[in-house]
């Protein structure tokens, strides 16, 4: 139920050989009763989105949300996210989403290991989720690869999951921050990425190779019978 609520509010975690020139990166920030914020770095952009301003009763600073074009390795990072709620009427929730589409592995299909971590501090509570989506949709949520909840102090959460990738896909980070009444702050950094697992592939012999192998085995068997007769 928690996941569905996050998705509804937002209107909807890679060391991957991606096509950064065609990738699209978007940052969304919402709070009930306030206009939604959307910052887009389109195809061919520099792979960075940021925001500094008010969202309802919240003041938000996103120093840098980074994607493939900025990082070169297609990791999805959120650097220095800081949010403060105002002393009066500051109780409530703020939700953030960072998503990038058009990521691909260097060879398909590929079994990939997705991993990441979120660290920081909060005067309230923080829930976060990392998703990949094989329909390649921004903020698409087909496979959950990591999630965690922290409250009242240090934030620390990490994940490591293996998923099969068979085409272009998107990665999405969703975060919900909840503060009570009075002045409160939350800050964190997030690093999420994935890397292909190196798997040994079985080599299937060509038909000609099989024929030669069979002829060799038959010849060896004939030689063995002649040796026994002597």
N, C-alpha and C positions, 0 to 999 in steps of 0.2 A: 504493500500500500504506500510506503514511503516513496518508492521509486516512481510510481504513477503520479504522485502529487508534484514531485520535482519536474517531471516531464510536462505536465499540464501548465504549470506556471511559466515555464520557459518557452512555451509554444512549440513545443515539439510534441593513456596512459598507453620515437622508434628508430632504432638504427636500421633503417630500411632503405633500400635503393629506390627512392621515390622520384617522381617527376615534379620538382618544386615549381617549375615555370607554369604548370597548369593547376596547381593546388590552390584551394580557397580556404582562408582562415577567417573565423568570425568569433567575436566576443559578445555575449549577451548578458545584461544585468537587469534584474527585475526585483520589485518589491510591491506587495499588494497596495493598490491605490495610487501608485506612481507610474508615470510614463516609462515604458521599457526603453533601455539603452541598447543600441546595437552598433558595434564598430567592426567594419569589414575590411580585410586586406584581400583584394580580389586576385584573380589569376595574373601572374606576372608581377605581383607586389614584392615587398621586401620581407614578408613573413613575420611582421610585427604588428600587434594591436595594443593600444593602451587607452586608459581613461582616467580622468581626474575631475571629480565633481560630485554634486549632490544627486541622490536618488531617494525621493521621499524624505524620510527622517534620518537618512544615512548619508555619511560622507565617505566616498569611495576613492581609493587610489590604486590603480593597477599599473605598476611601473612598466611591466612588459609581459605580454603574452606572446610566445614565440612558436613558430611552426617551421616547416621544412626549408623554406627559402632563407630564413635567417640562420638556422642551425646547421644546415647541410646534411644532417643525419636524420631528419624528419622526426626528431623527438618533439613532444608537445609539452612545453614548459610554461609555468606561470611564476614570474619572478616578482617578489615583494608586493603581494596583495595585502593592502591595509584598509580596514573599514572601521568607522566609529559611528555610534548612534548618539543622537543629541540627548541632552539631559531630560527634556520634556517630550513625551510621546515617542520615545525611542524604542519601545518594546516592539518586537515583531521579527520578521524574517527578511533576509536578503538572499537572492539566489543568483548564481553566476554560472555561465556556461562558456567553455572554450572548445571550439570544434574545428577540425581540418579535414577536407575531403581530398580525393584523388591521390591517395597514397597507394603504392604498389610495391610488391617484392620484386627482386631482381630476376627470379625465375618462379614459375607457377606450375602446379600448386606448391606451396611451401609451408612447412610447419614452423610457426614462429613463437618465440618466448616473449611475452609482454610483461614488463616490470616497471615499477615506479614507487615514489614515496611522496608524502606530504608532511611537512614539519612546520611548527609555529607555536603560537600561543593564542588563547581566547579567554575573554571574560564571560562568554556565553557557551554556546555549543556549535560544533561544526560537523556536518555530514558531507561526505564526498563519494563520488562514484566515477570510475573510468570505464568507458565503453569502446568497442569497435563495432563497425557496421558494414556488413558485406553488400549492402545495397548502395554504398558510397554516398549516403545522404548526410549533409551537415546536420548534426545533432541526432543522427540515426542511432538507434539503441537495440541492435540485434544480439550482441554478446557482451555480457558484463565480465570484465577482467579484473576489477578491483574495487573495494569499497571499505569505508571505515567511519566511525563516529567517535568524537572526542568532546569533552566538556570540562569547563572550570579549570583551566591551567594549560599545561603543555599539550600540543597537538603532535601526535606521532602515529603515522600509519604507512604501511607498505603493502605491495602485492607482487605476485609472480604467477603468471598463468600461461599455458600453452594453447594456441589456437591454430587451426588450419586456414591459410589465406589462399584464395584461388581467384584473384582478380583485384581490381581497384577497391579500396575500402576507406572509411573515415575513422578518425579517433575523436573521442569527445570526453571532456572533463566536466562534471556537474558538481557544484558546491552549494550547500545551503548553510547560511550563518544565522543563528538565532540569538538575540540579545533580550534581556529583561529591561525593566525601567532603569533610568539613570544613565550616566555616562559610562559607556563600555567600548572596548576595542577588541579587534581580532586581526591577526596578521599571520601570513604563512607563505611558504614557497612550495611549488610542486614541480617535480620532474617525472615525466612518464615517457617510456620508450619501448621498443621491441626489437628483437634481433632474430634472424633466421637460424634455425637449428641445422647443423650439418649432419645429414643422414647418409649412410652408406647405401648406394643404389645397386641393386642386383644387375649384373651384366647378362643379357640374354644372347646366347651365341647365334650367329647368322646361320641359315639353313646349310650353306656350303661348308661352314665350319663343323656342323654336326655330322655331315656326310663324311668328311675327312676323318673325324674322330671315330666314327663307326668302322670305317675301312681299316684304320690303324688297330682297333681292338680285334677285328677279325683276323688280321695278319698275325697279331701276337698270339692268338689262340692256335692258329695253324702251326706256327713255329714251335709252340710248346708240345703239340702232338707229335711232330717229327722227332723232337729231342727224346721223348719218352720211348718211341719205337726203337731207337738206337740203343 
